[in-house]
Amino acid sequence: MYKHSSIFFSVVLSLSLSFSVFAQTPRVNVQNEFVYSANQGAHNLSAFKVDLQSGRLSPVPGAPYKTGEFPVSVFTSRDGRYVYVVNQGSKTISGFKVLDSSGALAAIKGSPFDVGRYPDAIVVSPDNRFAYVTKEDDNKVVALRIDDDGALHATDIAAPTGKHPISVNVSPDGKFLYVTNFYAYTVSSYQIDRETGGLTKNTADVKTDERPIYVHISPDNRLVFVSNYGSTTVSVYRSDLRTGELNEVKGSPFMAGAQPYSVTTDPEQNFLYVANWGSHDVTAFSLNSDTGELKELEGSPYSTDWFPYAVVVDPSKNYVYVANNGSDTVTAYHRNIKNGKLERMSGTPFITGKGPYSLTVSGFASLD
């Protein structure tokens, strides 16, 4: 059984808590989009191509792709050409190369890459040179070097976190890194040496509500959002653009649904979306990007399937996708760009492997 299936709850399903999802930095002139789902129970990766006219998902050739045991995090390089999956049960990272515009994947030479015990989440730096991975039992975050062929290489770069780090994210400008500490009820912040990939930890961790589980950074680098799984809230912080240190904004934390798991903004940071594991829905907020204030939209929350873990907004801004761990599906929504409201897409949900856990979406101009 997966390592943490009994720590957090003993209800209905034998699930586990770890890191899930990341919404990619938006790109211009998008011609190809792909959605990837790390399926914890199936030990594989679902890969879908997005129909940009309808938002519907179609499996890419060869999907699903075999990973290691219990994949709990998936992330793409910022150019969209490489896909990385953290296999917590195998202590490895599976790496795949996107072959062409069909979205077909092939294993990167040397994959899977050993990363040591209980890796949790992965994020790739904006320049595609480093990957950062949280190590939940070791209370640290480590860096891996990415070579020109997408292969991962160990480094001696490591930094301490709080107790039981889960989510990790890098600011879009590549200057700062943030980690949620699930049992410490804190967020750690770091300054990144963009030449060496080294991390310098800021002195003070910032308090959150109970059991912070996911961290997201606004596209303009100024705001940091944390979903608090144990408190039904989202905390919002302003980031010091010189040091990366965090200060909580007025009114934070803001109420979301039951057991909020992941959180993301739209590319223009006018709205914020939260996947609520316990209430099987998505809360949608309008976002004041100057103050960080959140206001729930009329009509929110929007129902999902069972136990949603991950929520992402696609780079074209038109669609929202949610991974439902309890029903082995992805729910898709049309998104009104002007008011942020969601409408469930016809033909949804789309079938994944068992236990979709982490979701990411990438977009780019061309792969051929």
C-alpha positions, 0 to 999 in steps of 0.5 A, a space after each residue: 500500500 502507498 506510504 501515506 494512505 492512512 495518515 490523513 483519513 480513513 474514509 471510503 478510499 485508500 488514498 494518499 496525500 502528496 503533491 499534485 499539480 502545476 499550471 504552466 507559464 503561459 505561452 504565445 502563439 499556442 498551436 499545440 497543448 497537452 494535458 498530462 495526468 500522473 495516475 497513482 493507482 495505475 502506475 502510469 502517465 496519461 497524455 492527452 492532446 487538447 483540441 484548441 477549438 473545443 477543449 476536448 481531450 484525446 489520448 496521444 499515440 502510445 498513451 498511457 505510458 508506464 512509470 514507476 510505482 505510485 507516481 505523485 507529481 508530473 511537470 513539464 520543462 518550460 519549453 514543453 519538450 520534456 515530461 517528468 514524473 515523480 515515482 514515490 514508490 520507486 524512489 525515481 523520476 521517469 523522464 519522457 521526450 515529446 517526439 512531435 506534434 502528435 504528443 507521442 512520448 519516448 523515454 529519455 535516455 537513462 530514465 528512470 533517474 534515481 532520486 532517493 527515498 520518498 520524493 514528493 514534488 518536482 518543478 523545473 526552473 524557467 530556463 530548463 536547467 534545473 529541477 527541484 524535488 521535495 524529500 518529505 521524510 528528509 525535510 529538504 528540497 534538492 536540485 537536479 541538473 537537466 542536460 541538453 537531452 533532458 536527462 537528470 543529474 544529481 547535484 550536491 545542492 540541497 536546502 532544509 525545509 520545515 517538517 514534511 515538505 510537499 509542494 514546491 514551486 519556482 517563481 516565473 522569473 526564476 528568482 525564488 522557490 517556495 515549499 509547503 511544510 505540511 506538518 509545520 503549518 508553514 511555507 519556506 522561501 528561498 533565493 535561487 542562484 540562477 547560474 548554479 541553481 543553488 538555494 539560500 533559505 530565507 531566515 523565517 518560515 511563514 505561518 499558514 493555516 493547518 496542513 498547507 499542501 500546495 503552493 502557486 505563484 502569480 504570473 507577475 511573481 508578486 503573489 503566492 497562494 497556499 491551499 490549506 488542506 486542514 483548514 478549508 482555506 487559501 492563504 495569500 501572500 505578497 512576495 518581496 521582489 528583492 528577497 522573495 520573503 512573504 507577507 500575508 495580505 489583508 483578509 487572508 486566509 480566504 474560505 474555500 471548500 472542504 479540504 482544498 488541495 490545489 490552487 491556480 490562477 488564470 494566465 492574466 491573474 484575474 481569477 483563482 481556482 481551487 480544487 476541493 478534495 472533501 467537497 468534490 468541487 472547484 471554488 472560483 474567485 475573482 482576484 485583485 492582483 494589486 491587493 491579493 484580495 479574493 472574492 468568490 464568484 457568483 455560481 461558485 463552487 462548480 461540481 467535479 467528480 469524486 475527490 478532485 486533487 488537481 486543477 489547471 488552466 490551459 495556456 490558451 486561457 479558455 479551459 480548466 481541467 480537474 483530476 478526480 482521484 476517486 473516479 479516475 477521470 478528468 473533468 473539463 470546463 469552458 472558462 469565460 475569460 471575462 468573468 471567470 465562470 466555468 461551464 462543464 464541457 460536453 463529453 466530460 469527464 475524460 477517462 484516465 488511469 486509476 487514481 489520477 493524482 497530479 495534473 499539468 498542461 503545456 502549450 507551445 508553438 511547434 514541435 515538428 
